[in-house]
């Protein structure tokens, strides 16, 4: 199995409803998002997918989150904007627009040392 990965960044604010700690208050992060796409085969050039194309797909998705208050985005009005749920949001949004991609994992880094991932 071949796997390629790209990263993107965005900055946003959120608060975690019902947290009972510091994260219940409005605060922000400089998020890092990594998406991995896998394939059993490569194309005639020896690629799963051109990195440039995958970066474009990821940047379009994270661009919708950049400099936003996540709790006001329709998806997160009902779903708490945790790192776990942001990873799922990115996964689902990319897959919706690119149903032929075999996304193996989306990882969302909230800090340099804390991340959450989603895979189906």
MOUR-V410286 format. One record per residue. RES is the residue in three letters. NEAR is the number of other ideal C-beta (glycine too) atoms within 8 Angstrom. D_FIRST is the distance of its C-alpha to the first C-alpha in whole Angstrom. Layout:
# MOUR-V410286
res=(RES/RES)
near=(NEAR/NEAR)
d_first=(D_FIRST/D_FIRST)
This chain:
# MOUR-V410286
res=(UNK/UNK/UNK/UNK/UNK/UNK/UNK/UNK/UNK/UNK/UNK/UNK/UNK/UNK/UNK/UNK/UNK/UNK/UNK/UNK/UNK/UNK/UNK/UNK/UNK/UNK/UNK/UNK/UNK/UNK/UNK/UNK/UNK/UNK/UNK/UNK/UNK/UNK/UNK/UNK/UNK/UNK/UNK/UNK/UNK/UNK/UNK/UNK/UNK/UNK/UNK/UNK/UNK/UNK/UNK/UNK/UNK/UNK/UNK/UNK/UNK/UNK/UNK/UNK/UNK/UNK/UNK/UNK/UNK/UNK/UNK/UNK/UNK/UNK/UNK/UNK/UNK/UNK/UNK/UNK/UNK/UNK/UNK/UNK/UNK/UNK/UNK/UNK/UNK/UNK/UNK/UNK/UNK/UNK/UNK/UNK/UNK/UNK/UNK/UNK/UNK/UNK/UNK/UNK/UNK/UNK/UNK/UNK/UNK/UNK/UNK/UNK/UNK/UNK/UNK/UNK/UNK/UNK/UNK/UNK)
near=(5/9/9/11/8/10/8/12/9/12/9/13/10/13/11/10/7/6/9/4/5/6/8/10/6/6/9/7/10/7/14/9/17/11/17/12/14/10/10/5/5/8/7/3/5/5/8/10/10/6/8/6/8/13/10/8/13/15/9/9/12/14/8/9/12/9/5/10/9/12/10/7/12/4/7/14/8/4/8/8/11/8/11/9/11/15/15/10/11/16/14/8/10/15/10/7/8/8/6/4/10/7/13/8/10/16/12/15/12/9/6/4/3/8/8/12/9/11/8/4)
d_first=(0/4/7/10/13/17/20/23/27/30/33/34/37/37/38/37/40/41/39/43/42/42/39/41/43/42/39/37/34/32/28/25/22/18/16/12/10/7/6/5/7/9/13/16/16/13/12/10/13/16/17/20/20/18/20/23/22/21/25/26/26/27/30/31/31/33/36/37/38/35/37/39/36/36/33/34/37/37/33/34/32/30/27/25/27/26/23/23/25/23/20/22/24/21/19/23/23/20/19/16/14/11/13/11/14/17/19/23/25/29/30/28/28/27/24/23/20/19/16/17)
